[in-house]
Amino acid sequence: MKKNNIVRLVLCVIFMVSAGKGVAQVTMKDLWLAMPDSVLPYLNESMRRDHIDFITMNLDSEVKNLLEGKGVMDTLSVDYCHVRLNEKLTWQLMLLPLEGQNDSVICSVKTYHTNCPESEVSFYNLSWKKIEDSFGLPSISNPDKLISDMTQKPDTMSLQLFAQMKELLLPVMVEAVCRPLDKTIVFRLSGHMTRVDVDKSLDAIIVPKKYKWNGKEFIEC
């Protein structure tokens, strides 16, 4: 091989390596620190940085927010974080890579932990602009379909009792849980506060549904 060709080959390899290093992977830590205050108004940049510092140092320390509540970031990885914002509210953020693109979507799941846990699922791009899309996840705007899809009558339950239990699920509230290892979300109907004996019957009819990210949208699995 001629000397000039060898030089060209070496320069080409150096260029490709340098270019590869230039495309840095966006991490959840980066996104958390770059989050606009408008996304979570009562947690400013300094407070968000405190959360990162504490979990990086393996300190289970609480961070006071602007509403005088206290929260803890208990999980942080490259593509996921879980934060207890206060005694009643948790927040999960999960990065979802887009197929065939050097881009991802941020999945946000805020859950209000009352007697009936209720989650709010939304999506953002990497610049924290909200995306008005459900990406295949079921919508609470169709409660009849949700109840139909996420309940099942046990063999030992009468049709009458089954119908009564389904009525107790109105108005519909859904709890969502992210599972970052396999990029899935589990939806489960939340039963309203009732007597203990009724709660058991209600739990018996509720069927959690699991949805997996395929690079474009969530599909039931």
N, C-alpha and C positions, 0 to 999 in steps of 0.2 A: 504493500500500500504506500502511495506517495506521501511525502511529509505533509504537503498541503491538505491532503484528504484527512490525515490523522488529526491535524490541528482543527479542521472544520468539525470533525466528529467529537473531539473533546469539548469544543465550544458549544456544540449543540447539546451535549449531555449536561454541561454546566447551566445552560439556559433553561433546560427542562426542569432540572432540580430546583433552580432559583424560582421558576414560575410556580412550581408545586408548593414551595414554602410560602409564596406570596398569597396563596388562597388559604387563609387561616380558617379553621373551623370555629364557628360561633358556638359558644358554650352557654349553658344556663346561667352561669355566674356572670358572663358578659351581659346577657339580656337583662338580668335582674338589676345590675348596676346602671344600665342604660335606660331603664324603664322611666317614662315620663311620670311626673307626680300626678298627672291627671288620671292615670290608670288606677292608682290607689292613693287617693288624696291625703289620707291620714298617715302615710308612711313616706317621709321625704328621702332624698338621696343619702343623707348622713345616716339615717336609721337603717336604710337598706344595706349600707356598707357595714354597719355594726352587725347585722345578721350574718353577713359573709365572714367577717372577722371572727365572730364567736364560733361558728361551725368549723371554720378552718383550723382553729386552735382547739377543737374538740371541747369547747366550753358550753355547757347547757345553761346559758345565761339568757335572761329575758330582755327584750328591747321594748322600751316604752314608746307608744305611738302618740300622735298629736291629739288623740281623744282620751289620753291617759290610760288606755288599755295596755296590756303587756302581751308580747308574742315571742315565739321561738321558731327558728328554722331548724327542723330536726333531720332533714334529708336534703342533700345536694349532690348531684352527679353532673356529668357532662350534658345530659339531656333531660333532667328532671329535678324538681325541687318540691318539697312539702313544707308548708309554713302554718303554724298555728298563730293566726293573727290576734285572736283574743280567746276568751273562754268558750265562745259560742261559734266561732268562725275559723275554718281552715281553708287553705288555698293550695291547690296543686297546679303546677305548670309542667307541661310535657312537650318536648320538641318532636315534631312529626316531619321527617324528611319527605320531600316531594320527589316522586319517581322521575328520573331522567333530568333533574335540575339540580343546580348547586344552590338549593334554597330549601327552606323548611317553613312550617306553620307552627305557631305556638297555640297549644290547646290549654285553655284556662278553665279550671273547675273550682268554683267557690262553693263551699258547703256550710249551710247554717245548721248547727247541731242543736235542735230543740227536741221536743218529744217526738216530732216527725222530721227527721233530717231531710233537708231540701237543698238540691244542688243547682247551680247556675253555670251552664257550659257555654263558653264563647271562644272565638278564635281571633288571632292576631297575626300579622306578618312580622318579619324580623325588625321592622321599624316601629312596631307597636301601633300600627294602624288596624283598627278593628275590621274583621272580615265578616260580612253579612252572609254567612253560609253555615249550614249545619253539617256539611261533609258526610251526609248519609246517616247521621244519628237521628233517632226518632224525636218528634216535636211534641211538647206538652200541649200544643194548640189543638191536638186531636185526642182528647182524653179517652173517648170510647175505644179507639184503636189501641191506645197504650194499655188500657185495662184488659182488653181482649188478648193482646200479644203477651202480656206479662203475668197472666194468671192461668191457673189450671185447676180443675175440680178434682180433688182426691176421690178415689173410688168409694171411700167410706162416707163421703159427705153428700147430703141430699141436694137436689137442684135448688130447692127453696133456700137452704142455708147458704149455698154458694152465691146465689143472687143477692142475699142480704149482705154477705161479706164484701162483695164487689161494690155495693153502694157505700160502704164505709171507707172506700178508697177515694171518694170524691170530697172536695176537689183534689185532683191528682197532684201528687208531689213525688218527685223522683230523686233518689240519692245516686250520685255517680262517683265511681272510684277508678282512678287511673292505675294502670299496671305497666310501668315503663319498660320492663324487661322484654315484653312481647308486644308493646305498643297497642294495648287494648284498653277499653273502658267498659266497666260493668255497670249497667243500669239496674236499679231495683226500686220498685214502688214502695213508698213510705206509708205505713198504716197510721191512721190518726189515733190519738190517745183514747183508749177504751178500757174496759175491764180486762183483768188478766185472762179470764177464760175465753173472752172474745179475741184477745190478741193472739192466742194460740191457734184459733181457727183461721184468723187472718193470715198469719205467717204460713199456714199450711197451703194457702192457695197462691201465694206470691212466687213467681218464677223469675229469678234474675236473668238478664240477657247480656251477653258479652259481644262486643263489637271490636273488630281488629282493623287497624290501619293498613291499607294495601299500597300506600304511596300516592293515592289519589283521594280516597275516601274511606270511611269506616264501613265494613260489611259484617253482618251477623255471623258469628262462628260458634 
